[in-house]
Amino acid sequence: MAGEKAKREILSSTDRKDDCIEIWDLDMDSYDSVKKFAARATTSLGRLDGLLANAGMMATEFRKSEDNEKTITVNVVSTFLLCLLLLPKLHKSAEKFQINPRIVIVNSGLHYMAPTKELDPNNGEIFARLNNPETADMSGRYPVSKLLVLYGVRELAQKLTRRKPLVIVNTPNPSFCVSGLVGHELSFGERVFEKLLARSTEMGARALVHGLCSGPESHGEYLTNCHVQK
Ligand SMILES: NC(=O)c1ccc[n+]([C@@H]2O[C@H](COP(=O)([O-])OP(=O)(O)OC[C@H]3O[C@@H](n4cnc5c(N)ncnc54)[C@H](OP(=O)(O)O)[C@@H]3O)[C@@H](O)[C@H]2O)c1
């Protein structure tokens, strides 16, 4: 299991005890699974300092999970469902321990290239359009999902601002990294491109850790290369 493998790798490269990492099931294609995960975290954790919502996928073929096209379900709807379900726990931890818990949702530089036609509110209901296999623009779907994440983070940040201690929400970009994201065997050209330009996963992950450590200046912001990017 990937989680167990990751755990062993982390333990072997750090001097930590076995019980400092727990592997829990979470299937972002299932709202029930998201709800179960959030309920378990809420009831069994003494405190919650941070949530790093890293799960993401890139698809070029239209498939559905739950009530949406899969990329939208996983990258956007389940991601925000998880954050909102864990919000009471984060607020409680903030108050009890006088800390600023973090919600970090992983973004991508590709959101700059998102075709916004499908998001035009004057063109009918946005989710209905994104979920229509006849008209869905799957070539731009991943960037659109990350643009929706940015909009969601800005909106959530505004709503969280009044309550103190602040639960900080931000959305960092790890940049182009070697990973399994494209979900298919890479072509020769893609492999050359990756070799020349991609960061290691470990290096990209530093930007995510930076998101978890960033202060109020990062609230509602998109981060890249470990700084707020306007
Ligand atoms: N790689 C890049 O160049 C790049 C650039 C910018 C942003 N990002 C973002 O970085 C994040 C991590 O992606 P990655 O590049 O490391 O790709 P990856 O190797 O494919 O990792 C994606 C992760 O998301 C999980 N995931 C996908 N679908 C899921 C589902 N339905 N339920 C639960 N977990 C699910 C995967 O879990 P399993 O392993 O169990 O399937 C895996 O841990 C994503 O949000 C991605 O959009 C990546």
The ligand as a MOL file (V3000), in Angstrom:
LIG
                    3D

  0  0  0     0  0            999 V3000
M  V30 BEGIN CTAB
M  V30 COUNTS 48 52 0 0 0
M  V30 BEGIN ATOM
M  V30 1 N 3.3530 16.9930 -10.4650 0
M  V30 2 C 3.2650 18.2580 -10.7910 0
M  V30 3 O 3.9970 18.7320 -11.6820 0
M  V30 4 C 2.3070 19.1710 -10.0760 0
M  V30 5 C 2.3810 20.5420 -10.3310 0
M  V30 6 C 1.4960 21.3900 -9.6710 0
M  V30 7 C 0.5710 20.8710 -8.7770 0
M  V30 8 N 0.5230 19.5150 -8.5560 0 CHG=1
M  V30 9 C -0.4650 19.0380 -7.5840 0
M  V30 10 O 0.2170 18.3050 -6.5800 0
M  V30 11 C -0.6850 17.4070 -5.9230 0
M  V30 12 C -0.0520 16.0450 -5.8240 0
M  V30 13 O 0.0760 15.5010 -7.1340 0
M  V30 14 P 1.3750 14.7200 -7.6300 0
M  V30 15 O 1.9920 15.5240 -8.6980 0
M  V30 16 O 2.1920 14.2670 -6.4960 0 CHG=-1
M  V30 17 O 0.6690 13.5100 -8.3940 0
M  V30 18 P 0.5010 11.9730 -7.9640 0
M  V30 19 O 1.8250 11.3630 -7.8140 0
M  V30 20 O -0.4580 11.3980 -8.9590 0
M  V30 21 O -0.2050 12.1200 -6.5680 0
M  V30 22 C -1.5530 12.4200 -6.4780 0
M  V30 23 C -2.0270 12.0570 -5.1090 0
M  V30 24 O -3.4410 12.2790 -5.0530 0
M  V30 25 C -4.0430 11.1010 -4.5720 0
M  V30 26 N -5.3590 10.9090 -5.1740 0
M  V30 27 C -5.7200 11.0310 -6.4690 0
M  V30 28 N -7.0160 10.7190 -6.6240 0
M  V30 29 C -7.4800 10.3990 -5.3870 0
M  V30 30 C -8.7300 9.9670 -4.8780 0
M  V30 31 N -9.7960 9.8260 -5.6670 0
M  V30 32 N -8.8330 9.7170 -3.5530 0
M  V30 33 C -7.7760 9.8550 -2.7210 0
M  V30 34 N -6.5570 10.2390 -3.1530 0
M  V30 35 C -6.4220 10.5130 -4.4680 0
M  V30 36 C -3.1280 9.9630 -4.9720 0
M  V30 37 O -3.3590 8.8700 -4.1250 0
M  V30 38 P -2.9680 7.3670 -4.6010 0
M  V30 39 O -1.5030 7.3620 -4.7640 0
M  V30 40 O -3.4800 6.5240 -3.5010 0
M  V30 41 O -3.6850 7.1890 -5.9000 0
M  V30 42 C -1.7680 10.6000 -4.7620 0
M  V30 43 O -1.3830 10.5070 -3.4180 0
M  V30 44 C -1.9710 17.4230 -6.7700 0
M  V30 45 O -2.9260 18.2510 -6.1610 0
M  V30 46 C -1.5040 18.0600 -8.0940 0
M  V30 47 O -2.5570 18.6920 -8.7660 0
M  V30 48 C 1.3710 18.6690 -9.1740 0
M  V30 END ATOM
M  V30 BEGIN BOND
M  V30 1 1 1 2
M  V30 2 2 2 3
M  V30 3 1 2 4
M  V30 4 1 4 5
M  V30 5 2 4 48
M  V30 6 2 5 6
M  V30 7 1 6 7
M  V30 8 2 7 8
M  V30 9 1 8 9
M  V30 10 1 8 48
M  V30 11 1 9 10
M  V30 12 1 9 46
M  V30 13 1 10 11
M  V30 14 1 11 12
M  V30 15 1 11 44
M  V30 16 1 12 13
M  V30 17 1 13 14
M  V30 18 2 14 15
M  V30 19 1 14 16
M  V30 20 1 14 17
M  V30 21 1 17 18
M  V30 22 2 18 19
M  V30 23 1 18 20
M  V30 24 1 18 21
M  V30 25 1 21 22
M  V30 26 1 22 23
M  V30 27 1 23 24
M  V30 28 1 23 42
M  V30 29 1 24 25
M  V30 30 1 25 26
M  V30 31 1 25 36
M  V30 32 1 26 27
M  V30 33 1 26 35
M  V30 34 2 27 28
M  V30 35 1 28 29
M  V30 36 1 29 30
M  V30 37 2 29 35
M  V30 38 1 30 31
M  V30 39 2 30 32
M  V30 40 1 32 33
M  V30 41 2 33 34
M  V30 42 1 34 35
M  V30 43 1 36 37
M  V30 44 1 36 42
M  V30 45 1 37 38
M  V30 46 2 38 39
M  V30 47 1 38 40
M  V30 48 1 38 41
M  V30 49 1 42 43
M  V30 50 1 44 45
M  V30 51 1 44 46
M  V30 52 1 46 47
M  V30 END BOND
M  V30 END CTAB
M  END
